[in-house]
Amino acid sequence: DAVTFGSEVSLPFGLAVGASATMAETRSTTFDNGFLSISDGGLNSTAFAVGLRKNGVVGDHDTLRLSLAQPLRVESGSFEFSALEVVNRETGELGLVNQVWGLQEVERELNLEISYGTPILSGMGEISAFSRTDLNATVASNPLDPEYAAGGRIAIRF
């Protein structure tokens, strides 16, 4: 189950402020014939974003947006893993052993993003670019999850 609240308020001078927040709860379920399950308390997750948008920065129809966001984050909950293991090394007796793996994250991830878009070809297309950074990245960050990202897009309708 999840619920998301969001709102945007238009301000003078082509400005708008928006915000949204999501809260989610994943209830207990079992995977793979009972070997893996969500603990009785379930998983609780949250996400939020706040943004400032400016229309008409350079031209009449372009848009610049600055946003701060926390991606979906597990606030509390755990997995339970059950497997047959050797419980007596002298006799080799096997038994069911349960392990609990906590999923809540220690540090809250915050992303800052800026994006710009403008129409091209008399409104038949659009060109846009963005840049995103992880505000609380550390030196030991995962190299597969970069601290900075940038991208662009060109779209033409025909």
OpenMM code with the backbone's topology and positions (N, CA, C; nanometers):
from openmm import Vec3, app, unit

residues = "ASP ALA VAL THR PHE GLY SER GLU VAL SER LEU PRO PHE GLY LEU ALA VAL GLY ALA SER ALA THR MET ALA GLU THR ARG SER THR THR PHE ASP ASN GLY PHE LEU SER ILE SER ASP GLY GLY LEU ASN SER THR ALA PHE ALA VAL GLY LEU ARG LYS ASN GLY VAL VAL GLY ASP HIS ASP THR LEU ARG LEU SER LEU ALA GLN PRO LEU ARG VAL GLU SER GLY SER PHE GLU PHE SER ALA LEU GLU VAL VAL ASN ARG GLU THR GLY GLU LEU GLY LEU VAL ASN GLN VAL TRP GLY LEU GLN GLU VAL GLU ARG GLU LEU ASN LEU GLU ILE SER TYR GLY THR PRO ILE LEU SER GLY MET GLY GLU ILE SER ALA PHE SER ARG THR ASP LEU ASN ALA THR VAL ALA SER ASN PRO LEU ASP PRO GLU TYR ALA ALA GLY GLY ARG ILE ALA ILE ARG PHE".split()
positions = [
    Vec3(0.0841, -0.1178, 0.0000),
    Vec3(0.0000, 0.0000, 0.0000),
    Vec3(0.0886, 0.1241, 0.0000),
    Vec3(0.0426, 0.2262, -0.0695),
    Vec3(0.1192, 0.3509, -0.0749),
    Vec3(0.0239, 0.4675, -0.0931),
    Vec3(0.0692, 0.5817, -0.0482),
    Vec3(-0.0061, 0.7045, -0.0689),
    Vec3(0.0931, 0.8146, -0.1039),
    Vec3(0.0553, 0.8974, -0.2011),
    Vec3(0.1387, 1.0105, -0.2427),
    Vec3(0.0560, 1.1377, -0.2374),
    Vec3(0.1126, 1.2390, -0.1780),
    Vec3(0.0512, 1.3715, -0.1735),
    Vec3(0.1403, 1.4656, -0.2532),
    Vec3(0.0795, 1.5532, -0.3297),
    Vec3(0.1578, 1.6485, -0.4058),
    Vec3(0.0787, 1.7749, -0.4322),
    Vec3(0.1523, 1.8819, -0.4514),
    Vec3(0.0884, 2.0095, -0.4793),
    Vec3(0.1867, 2.0990, -0.5529),
    Vec3(0.1311, 2.1892, -0.6338),
    Vec3(0.2127, 2.2887, -0.7020),
    Vec3(0.1412, 2.4229, -0.6928),
    Vec3(0.2177, 2.5260, -0.6632),
    Vec3(0.1626, 2.6602, -0.6487),
    Vec3(0.2309, 2.7513, -0.7498),
    Vec3(0.1492, 2.8194, -0.8301),
    Vec3(0.2027, 2.9159, -0.9265),
    Vec3(0.2289, 3.0476, -0.8550),
    Vec3(0.3432, 3.1060, -0.8848),
    Vec3(0.3840, 3.2331, -0.8265),
    Vec3(0.3999, 3.3358, -0.9381),
    Vec3(0.4140, 3.4620, -0.9044),
    Vec3(0.4387, 3.5642, -1.0081),
    Vec3(0.5714, 3.5412, -1.0808),
    Vec3(0.5879, 3.6074, -1.1936),
    Vec3(0.7112, 3.6073, -1.2731),
    Vec3(0.7437, 3.4703, -1.3337),
    Vec3(0.6422, 3.3900, -1.3612),
    Vec3(0.6633, 3.2603, -1.4244),
    Vec3(0.7215, 3.1548, -1.3329),
    Vec3(0.7159, 3.1755, -1.2021),
    Vec3(0.7695, 3.0790, -1.1057),
    Vec3(0.6595, 2.9859, -1.0549),
    Vec3(0.6998, 2.8665, -1.0166),
    Vec3(0.6092, 2.7703, -0.9535),
    Vec3(0.6892, 2.6891, -0.8533),
    Vec3(0.6284, 2.6579, -0.7405),
    Vec3(0.6885, 2.5738, -0.6372),
    Vec3(0.6031, 2.4493, -0.6237),
    Vec3(0.6667, 2.3346, -0.6230),
    Vec3(0.5939, 2.2088, -0.6103),
    Vec3(0.6582, 2.1189, -0.5070),
    Vec3(0.5776, 2.0317, -0.4502),
    Vec3(0.6283, 1.9352, -0.3527),
    Vec3(0.5429, 1.8094, -0.3588),
    Vec3(0.6048, 1.6957, -0.3300),
    Vec3(0.5319, 1.5702, -0.3195),
    Vec3(0.6013, 1.4821, -0.2171),
    Vec3(0.5223, 1.3957, -0.1552),
    Vec3(0.5745, 1.3015, -0.0557),
    Vec3(0.5012, 1.1696, -0.0712),
    Vec3(0.5741, 1.0612, -0.0566),
    Vec3(0.5170, 0.9270, -0.0671),
    Vec3(0.5513, 0.8480, 0.0573),
    Vec3(0.4528, 0.7760, 0.1084),
    Vec3(0.4725, 0.6816, 0.2185),
    Vec3(0.4193, 0.5474, 0.1708),
    Vec3(0.4932, 0.4416, 0.1968),
    Vec3(0.4532, 0.3090, 0.1498),
    Vec3(0.4749, 0.2045, 0.2584),
    Vec3(0.3904, 0.1020, 0.2550),
    Vec3(0.4043, -0.0105, 0.3468),
    Vec3(0.3900, -0.1387, 0.2660),
    Vec3(0.4874, -0.2262, 0.2780),
    Vec3(0.4828, -0.3560, 0.2130),
    Vec3(0.4544, -0.4587, 0.3211),
    Vec3(0.3449, -0.5288, 0.3059),
    Vec3(0.3061, -0.6258, 0.4080),
    Vec3(0.3779, -0.7569, 0.3877),
    Vec3(0.3734, -0.8373, 0.4905),
    Vec3(0.4431, -0.9653, 0.4920),
    Vec3(0.3973, -1.0555, 0.3786),
    Vec3(0.4934, -1.1117, 0.3114),
    Vec3(0.4673, -1.2080, 0.2058),
    Vec3(0.5840, -1.3059, 0.2006),
    Vec3(0.5651, -1.4179, 0.1362),
    Vec3(0.6675, -1.5211, 0.1287),
    Vec3(0.7097, -1.5392, -0.0167),
    Vec3(0.8391, -1.5549, -0.0381),
    Vec3(0.8941, -1.5779, -0.1706),
    Vec3(0.9588, -1.7160, -0.1757),
    Vec3(0.9629, -1.7769, -0.2924),
    Vec3(1.0377, -1.8999, -0.3182),
    Vec3(1.0083, -2.0092, -0.2150),
    Vec3(0.8827, -2.0464, -0.2025),
    Vec3(0.8406, -2.1559, -0.1140),
    Vec3(0.8805, -2.1358, 0.0310),
    Vec3(0.8845, -2.0134, 0.0769),
    Vec3(0.9059, -1.9879, 0.2185),
    Vec3(1.0484, -1.9649, 0.2615),
    Vec3(1.1467, -1.9734, 0.1716),
    Vec3(1.2849, -1.9509, 0.2113),
    Vec3(1.3108, -1.8046, 0.2457),
    Vec3(1.2416, -1.7134, 0.1764),
    Vec3(1.2616, -1.5710, 0.1979),
    Vec3(1.1255, -1.5066, 0.2225),
    Vec3(1.1185, -1.4254, 0.3270),
    Vec3(0.9922, -1.3572, 0.3564),
    Vec3(1.0217, -1.2212, 0.4180),
    Vec3(0.9214, -1.1354, 0.4158),
    Vec3(0.9304, -1.0056, 0.4819),
    Vec3(0.8886, -1.0260, 0.6266),
    Vec3(0.9601, -0.9667, 0.7199),
    Vec3(0.9296, -0.9817, 0.8620),
    Vec3(0.7879, -0.9351, 0.8925),
    Vec3(0.7363, -0.9760, 1.0068),
    Vec3(0.5978, -0.9479, 1.0449),
    Vec3(0.5623, -0.8004, 1.0410),
    Vec3(0.6539, -0.7132, 1.0760),
    Vec3(0.6254, -0.5702, 1.0764),
    Vec3(0.6143, -0.5093, 0.9387),
    Vec3(0.6503, -0.5830, 0.8335),
    Vec3(0.6478, -0.5309, 0.6973),
    Vec3(0.7626, -0.4349, 0.6716),
    Vec3(0.7593, -0.3709, 0.5571),
    Vec3(0.8592, -0.2705, 0.5202),
    Vec3(0.7896, -0.1356, 0.5111),
    Vec3(0.8509, -0.0326, 0.5679),
    Vec3(0.7989, 0.1040, 0.5589),
    Vec3(0.8982, 0.1871, 0.4800),
    Vec3(0.8474, 0.2583, 0.3778),
    Vec3(0.9329, 0.3356, 0.2878),
    Vec3(0.8784, 0.4771, 0.2717),
    Vec3(0.9692, 0.5707, 0.2398),
    Vec3(0.9290, 0.7083, 0.2146),
    Vec3(1.0089, 0.7649, 0.0974),
    Vec3(0.9539, 0.8694, 0.0369),
    Vec3(1.0230, 0.9459, -0.0673),
    Vec3(0.9627, 1.0860, -0.0668),
    Vec3(1.0410, 1.1840, -0.1112),
    Vec3(0.9863, 1.3191, -0.1236),
    Vec3(1.0640, 1.3968, -0.2276),
    Vec3(1.0023, 1.5045, -0.2753),
    Vec3(1.0691, 1.5952, -0.3682),
    Vec3(1.0090, 1.7344, -0.3520),
    Vec3(1.0940, 1.8349, -0.3627),
    Vec3(1.0502, 1.9748, -0.3670),
    Vec3(1.1209, 2.0384, -0.4861),
    Vec3(1.0504, 2.1260, -0.5543),
    Vec3(1.1098, 2.1845, -0.6735),
    Vec3(1.0644, 2.3275, -0.6978),
    Vec3(1.1498, 2.3993, -0.7678),
    Vec3(1.1211, 2.5358, -0.8098),
    Vec3(1.1348, 2.5387, -0.9614),
    Vec3(1.0306, 2.5880, -1.0297),
    Vec3(1.0309, 2.5928, -1.1757),
    Vec3(1.0166, 2.7373, -1.2216),
    Vec3(1.0911, 2.7724, -1.3260),
    Vec3(1.0827, 2.9058, -1.3857),
    Vec3(1.0525, 2.8884, -1.5334),
    Vec3(0.9391, 2.9420, -1.5765),
    Vec3(0.9030, 2.9420, -1.7180),
    Vec3(0.9487, 3.0734, -1.7797),
    Vec3(0.9961, 3.0676, -1.9046),
    Vec3(1.0368, 3.1894, -1.9736),
    Vec3(1.1700, 3.2437, -1.9261),
    Vec3(1.2713, 3.1595, -1.9200),
    Vec3(1.4041, 3.2024, -1.8742),
    Vec3(1.4755, 3.2810, -1.9839),
    Vec3(1.4939, 3.2205, -2.1001),
    Vec3(1.5600, 3.2852, -2.2132),
    Vec3(1.4564, 3.3271, -2.3173),
    Vec3(1.3674, 3.2344, -2.3504),
    Vec3(1.2586, 3.2624, -2.4442),
    Vec3(1.1250, 3.2554, -2.3719),
    Vec3(1.0177, 3.2702, -2.4461),
    Vec3(0.8850, 3.2687, -2.3847),
    Vec3(0.8392, 3.1292, -2.3425),
    Vec3(0.8938, 3.0230, -2.4026),
    Vec3(0.8402, 2.8891, -2.3806),
    Vec3(0.9401, 2.7911, -2.3190),
    Vec3(1.0553, 2.8361, -2.2736),
    Vec3(1.1520, 2.7448, -2.2125),
    Vec3(1.1244, 2.7321, -2.0618),
    Vec3(1.1834, 2.6294, -2.0017),
    Vec3(1.1604, 2.6000, -1.8598),
    Vec3(1.2904, 2.5578, -1.7932),
    Vec3(1.3155, 2.6124, -1.6751),
    Vec3(1.4287, 2.5745, -1.5909),
    Vec3(1.3715, 2.5220, -1.4604),
    Vec3(1.4222, 2.4088, -1.4131),
    Vec3(1.3700, 2.3482, -1.2904),
    Vec3(1.4851, 2.3060, -1.2003),
    Vec3(1.4730, 2.3386, -1.0723),
    Vec3(1.5680, 2.2977, -0.9688),
    Vec3(1.4899, 2.2159, -0.8673),
    Vec3(1.5390, 2.0955, -0.8349),
    Vec3(1.4655, 2.0112, -0.7405),
    Vec3(1.5593, 1.9418, -0.6428),
    Vec3(1.5077, 1.9174, -0.5245),
    Vec3(1.5747, 1.8409, -0.4197),
    Vec3(1.4852, 1.7219, -0.3905),
    Vec3(1.5426, 1.6009, -0.3924),
    Vec3(1.4604, 1.4811, -0.3763),
    Vec3(1.5306, 1.3760, -0.2925),
    Vec3(1.4492, 1.3013, -0.2206),
    Vec3(1.4949, 1.1796, -0.1543),
    Vec3(1.4301, 1.0637, -0.2284),
    Vec3(1.5080, 0.9798, -0.2986),
    Vec3(1.4494, 0.8642, -0.3659),
    Vec3(1.3850, 0.7691, -0.2638),
    Vec3(1.3032, 0.6783, -0.3130),
    Vec3(1.2358, 0.5836, -0.2241),
    Vec3(1.3372, 0.5162, -0.1322),
    Vec3(1.3089, 0.5204, -0.0024),
    Vec3(1.4024, 0.4749, 0.1011),
    Vec3(1.3288, 0.3863, 0.1993),
    Vec3(1.3887, 0.2727, 0.2346),
    Vec3(1.3310, 0.1844, 0.3361),
    Vec3(1.3631, 0.2436, 0.4729),
    Vec3(1.2585, 0.2809, 0.5458),
    Vec3(1.2754, 0.3394, 0.6787),
    Vec3(1.2882, 0.2310, 0.7859),
    Vec3(1.2125, 0.1236, 0.7701),
    Vec3(1.2189, 0.0147, 0.8671),
    Vec3(1.1719, -0.1144, 0.8013),
    Vec3(1.2172, -0.2245, 0.8558),
    Vec3(1.1765, -0.3552, 0.8062),
    Vec3(1.2954, -0.4450, 0.7805),
    Vec3(1.2651, -0.5729, 0.7594),
    Vec3(1.3718, -0.6707, 0.7369),
    Vec3(1.3181, -0.7900, 0.6595),
    Vec3(1.4111, -0.8646, 0.6001),
    Vec3(1.3825, -0.9934, 0.5372),
    Vec3(1.4191, -1.1028, 0.6359),
    Vec3(1.3466, -1.2120, 0.6292),
    Vec3(1.3833, -1.3317, 0.7044),
    Vec3(1.4169, -1.4402, 0.6033),
    Vec3(1.5339, -1.5029, 0.6219),
    Vec3(1.5798, -1.6087, 0.5325),
    Vec3(1.5906, -1.7367, 0.6126),
    Vec3(1.5273, -1.8432, 0.5639),
    Vec3(1.5300, -1.9732, 0.6312),
    Vec3(1.5952, -2.0744, 0.5381),
    Vec3(1.6893, -2.1511, 0.5922),
    Vec3(1.7584, -2.2509, 0.5103),
    Vec3(1.8053, -2.3666, 0.5978),
    Vec3(1.8212, -2.4817, 0.5341),
    Vec3(1.8779, -2.5965, 0.6038),
    Vec3(2.0283, -2.5780, 0.6119),
    Vec3(2.0809, -2.5902, 0.7338),
    Vec3(2.2244, -2.5790, 0.7556),
    Vec3(2.2675, -2.6854, 0.8548),
    Vec3(2.3959, -2.7094, 0.8599),
    Vec3(2.4503, -2.8020, 0.9591),
    Vec3(2.4420, -2.7322, 1.0943),
    Vec3(2.3675, -2.7930, 1.1890),
    Vec3(2.3517, -2.7338, 1.3218),
    Vec3(2.4398, -2.8035, 1.4260),
    Vec3(2.4906, -2.9230, 1.3918),
    Vec3(2.5823, -2.9943, 1.4808),
    Vec3(2.6972, -3.0454, 1.3954),
    Vec3(2.8142, -2.9861, 1.4102),
    Vec3(2.9284, -3.0211, 1.3256),
    Vec3(2.9831, -3.1607, 1.3567),
    Vec3(2.9598, -3.2119, 1.4756),
    Vec3(3.0096, -3.3453, 1.5109),
    Vec3(2.9263, -3.4556, 1.4468),
    Vec3(2.7936, -3.4376, 1.4440),
    Vec3(2.7063, -3.5417, 1.3892),
    Vec3(2.6623, -3.5121, 1.2463),
    Vec3(2.6790, -3.3892, 1.2034),
    Vec3(2.6343, -3.3513, 1.0707),
    Vec3(2.4843, -3.3282, 1.0625),
    Vec3(2.4221, -3.3158, 1.1778),
    Vec3(2.2766, -3.2960, 1.1821),
    Vec3(2.2384, -3.1651, 1.1116),
    Vec3(2.1336, -3.1740, 1.0298),
    Vec3(2.0816, -3.0565, 0.9597),
    Vec3(1.9608, -3.0017, 1.0353),
    Vec3(1.9456, -2.8715, 1.0280),
    Vec3(1.8316, -2.8081, 1.0921),
    Vec3(1.7966, -2.6787, 1.0207),
    Vec3(1.6752, -2.6335, 1.0431),
    Vec3(1.6302, -2.5093, 0.9830),
    Vec3(1.6868, -2.3924, 1.0626),
    Vec3(1.7590, -2.3027, 0.9950),
    Vec3(1.8209, -2.1866, 1.0589),
    Vec3(1.7605, -2.0608, 0.9966),
    Vec3(1.7195, -1.9678, 1.0807),
    Vec3(1.6610, -1.8419, 1.0351),
    Vec3(1.7616, -1.7290, 1.0517),
    Vec3(1.7698, -1.6438, 0.9511),
    Vec3(1.8531, -1.5242, 0.9567),
    Vec3(1.7643, -1.4041, 0.9283),
    Vec3(1.7898, -1.2932, 0.9974),
    Vec3(1.7147, -1.1698, 0.9755),
    Vec3(1.8098, -1.0670, 0.9163),
    Vec3(1.7701, -1.0120, 0.8017),
    Vec3(1.8513, -0.9120, 0.7328),
    Vec3(1.7794, -0.7778, 0.7381),
    Vec3(1.8313, -0.6854, 0.8174),
    Vec3(1.7735, -0.5515, 0.8266),
    Vec3(1.7901, -0.4754, 0.6966),
    Vec3(1.6865, -0.4065, 0.6537),
    Vec3(1.6903, -0.3362, 0.5263),
    Vec3(1.6941, -0.1842, 0.5390),
    Vec3(1.6700, -0.1315, 0.6581),
    Vec3(1.6668, 0.0140, 0.6718),
    Vec3(1.8052, 0.0714, 0.6411),
    Vec3(1.8014, 0.1817, 0.5703),
    Vec3(1.9251, 0.2458, 0.5287),
    Vec3(1.9742, 0.3388, 0.6387),
    Vec3(2.1057, 0.3479, 0.6529),
    Vec3(2.1646, 0.4292, 0.7589),
    Vec3(2.1578, 0.5767, 0.7238),
    Vec3(2.1967, 0.6097, 0.6024),
    Vec3(2.2051, 0.7498, 0.5624),
    Vec3(2.0949, 0.7827, 0.4620),
    Vec3(2.0317, 0.8963, 0.4796),
    Vec3(1.9256, 0.9413, 0.3892),
    Vec3(1.9894, 1.0007, 0.2634),
    Vec3(1.9574, 0.9440, 0.1467),
    Vec3(2.0125, 0.9930, 0.0200),
    Vec3(1.9334, 1.1154, -0.0254),
    Vec3(2.0054, 1.2200, -0.0633),
    Vec3(1.9435, 1.3409, -0.1158),
    Vec3(2.0059, 1.3740, -0.2506),
    Vec3(1.9210, 1.4010, -0.3493),
    Vec3(1.9676, 1.4359, -0.4830),
    Vec3(1.9249, 1.5778, -0.5178),
    Vec3(2.0156, 1.6496, -0.5798),
    Vec3(1.9865, 1.7831, -0.6305),
    Vec3(1.9924, 1.7745, -0.7821),
    Vec3(1.8878, 1.8248, -0.8490),
    Vec3(1.8825, 1.8156, -0.9951),
    Vec3(1.8423, 1.9491, -1.0539),
    Vec3(1.9043, 1.9824, -1.1666),
    Vec3(1.8659, 2.1007, -1.2421),
    Vec3(1.8401, 2.0548, -1.3856),
    Vec3(1.7326, 2.1064, -1.4442),
    Vec3(1.7003, 2.0686, -1.5819),
    Vec3(1.6524, 2.1914, -1.6589),
    Vec3(1.6741, 2.1874, -1.7896),
    Vec3(1.6344, 2.2976, -1.8767),
    Vec3(1.5790, 2.2381, -2.0059),
    Vec3(1.4718, 2.2932, -2.0546),
    Vec3(1.4146, 2.2483, -2.1806),
    Vec3(1.3556, 2.3640, -2.2571),
    Vec3(1.3663, 2.3554, -2.3899),
    Vec3(1.3093, 2.4604, -2.4747),
    Vec3(1.2592, 2.3981, -2.6046),
    Vec3(1.1500, 2.4519, -2.6589),
    Vec3(1.0997, 2.4004, -2.7870),
    Vec3(1.1906, 2.4421, -2.9023),
    Vec3(1.1926, 2.3590, -3.0070),
    Vec3(1.2687, 2.3894, -3.1284),
    Vec3(1.1785, 2.3628, -3.2494),
    Vec3(1.2213, 2.4086, -3.3644),
    Vec3(1.1512, 2.3854, -3.4907),
    Vec3(1.0048, 2.4289, -3.4832),
    Vec3(0.9830, 2.5501, -3.4333),
    Vec3(0.8492, 2.6089, -3.4230),
    Vec3(0.7533, 2.5215, -3.3418),
    Vec3(0.8059, 2.4604, -3.2372),
    Vec3(0.7230, 2.3778, -3.1501),
    Vec3(0.7108, 2.2332, -3.1930),
    Vec3(0.7742, 2.1940, -3.3037),
    Vec3(0.7682, 2.0552, -3.3505),
    Vec3(0.8660, 1.9643, -3.2770),
    Vec3(0.9485, 2.0213, -3.1914),
    Vec3(1.0440, 1.9410, -3.1173),
    Vec3(1.0848, 2.0095, -2.9892),
    Vec3(1.1729, 1.9427, -2.9171),
    Vec3(1.2219, 1.9978, -2.7908),
    Vec3(1.3652, 1.9518, -2.7688),
    Vec3(1.4434, 2.0383, -2.7092),
    Vec3(1.5779, 2.0024, -2.6681),
    Vec3(1.5863, 2.0285, -2.5175),
    Vec3(1.6434, 1.9339, -2.4447),
    Vec3(1.6506, 1.9491, -2.2993),
    Vec3(1.7793, 1.8865, -2.2462),
    Vec3(1.8175, 1.9308, -2.1270),
    Vec3(1.9383, 1.8804, -2.0610),
    Vec3(1.9147, 1.8808, -1.9107),
    Vec3(1.9879, 1.7941, -1.8412),
    Vec3(1.9768, 1.7896, -1.6960),
    Vec3(2.1112, 1.7541, -1.6348),
    Vec3(2.1238, 1.7837, -1.5076),
    Vec3(2.2396, 1.7424, -1.4283),
    Vec3(2.1893, 1.7075, -1.2891),
    Vec3(2.2399, 1.5978, -1.2334),
    Vec3(2.1985, 1.5520, -1.1018),
    Vec3(2.3222, 1.5192, -1.0192),
    Vec3(2.3169, 1.5506, -0.8907),
    Vec3(2.4256, 1.5153, -0.8010),
    Vec3(2.3700, 1.4577, -0.6726),
    Vec3(2.4434, 1.3653, -0.6155),
    Vec3(2.4096, 1.3064, -0.4861),
    Vec3(2.4722, 1.3959, -0.3804),
    Vec3(2.3911, 1.4635, -0.3014),
    Vec3(2.4428, 1.5620, -0.2058),
    Vec3(2.5232, 1.5022, -0.0921),
    Vec3(2.4996, 1.3781, -0.0564),
    Vec3(2.5714, 1.3201, 0.0565),
    Vec3(2.6591, 1.2029, 0.0140),
    Vec3(2.7142, 1.2090, -0.1052),
    Vec3(2.8057, 1.1050, -0.1523),
    Vec3(2.9371, 1.1134, -0.0761),
    Vec3(2.9961, 0.9984, -0.0528),
    Vec3(3.1245, 0.9912, 0.0157),
    Vec3(3.2299, 0.9380, -0.0805),
    Vec3(3.3547, 0.9437, -0.0392),
    Vec3(3.4644, 0.8947, -0.1230),
    Vec3(3.4478, 0.7464, -0.1518),
    Vec3(3.3918, 0.6716, -0.0570),
    Vec3(3.3763, 0.5271, -0.0725),
    Vec3(3.2457, 0.4902, -0.1424),
    Vec3(3.1863, 0.5818, -0.2158),
    Vec3(3.0605, 0.5541, -0.2856),
    Vec3(3.0788, 0.4417, -0.3867),
    Vec3(2.9689, 0.3788, -0.4199),
    Vec3(2.9671, 0.2709, -0.5173),
    Vec3(2.9968, 0.3279, -0.6562),
    Vec3(3.0989, 0.2778, -0.7263),
    Vec3(3.1310, 0.3305, -0.8597),
    Vec3(3.0206, 0.3035, -0.9620),
    Vec3(2.9322, 0.2065, -0.9346),
    Vec3(2.8209, 0.1790, -1.0250),
    Vec3(2.7039, 0.2739, -1.0009),
    Vec3(2.7099, 0.3547, -0.8952),
    Vec3(2.6073, 0.4546, -0.8632),
    Vec3(2.6780, 0.5896, -0.8557),
    Vec3(2.6948, 0.6573, -0.9687),
    Vec3(2.7780, 0.7785, -0.9720),
    Vec3(2.7215, 0.8920, -0.8872),
    Vec3(2.8129, 0.9769, -0.8396),
    Vec3(2.7747, 1.0924, -0.7599),
    Vec3(2.7150, 1.2016, -0.8478),
    Vec3(2.7531, 1.2051, -0.9753),
    Vec3(2.7059, 1.3069, -1.0681),
    Vec3(2.6550, 1.2386, -1.1940),
    Vec3(2.5534, 1.2960, -1.2509),
    Vec3(2.5026, 1.2459, -1.3790),
    Vec3(2.4554, 1.3646, -1.4612),
    Vec3(2.4655, 1.3519, -1.5910),
    Vec3(2.4188, 1.4566, -1.6815),
    Vec3(2.3631, 1.3887, -1.8053),
    Vec3(2.2718, 1.4559, -1.8695),
    Vec3(2.2135, 1.3976, -1.9896),
    Vec3(2.1426, 1.5022, -2.0720),
    Vec3(2.1060, 1.4619, -2.1901),
    Vec3(2.0348, 1.5506, -2.2800),
    Vec3(1.9381, 1.4731, -2.3660),
    Vec3(1.8480, 1.5459, -2.4300),
    Vec3(1.7462, 1.4820, -2.5121),
    Vec3(1.7056, 1.5774, -2.6240),
    Vec3(1.6900, 1.5229, -2.7420),
    Vec3(1.6344, 1.5963, -2.8540),
    Vec3(1.5158, 1.5149, -2.9064),
    Vec3(1.4005, 1.5781, -2.9127),
    Vec3(1.2801, 1.5097, -2.9621),
    Vec3(1.2205, 1.5903, -3.0761),
    Vec3(1.1833, 1.5198, -3.1819),
    Vec3(1.1198, 1.5843, -3.2969),
    Vec3(0.9920, 1.5071, -3.3274),
    Vec3(0.8816, 1.5774, -3.3321),
    Vec3(0.7520, 1.5171, -3.3639),
    Vec3(0.7276, 1.5317, -3.5144),
    Vec3(0.6811, 1.4251, -3.5758),
    Vec3(0.6495, 1.4323, -3.7180),
    Vec3(0.5268, 1.3502, -3.7494),
] * unit.nanometer
topology = app.Topology()
chain = topology.addChain("A")
for resn in residues:
    res = topology.addResidue(resn, chain)
    for name in ("N", "CA", "C"):
        topology.addAtom(name, app.Element.getBySymbol(name[0]), res)
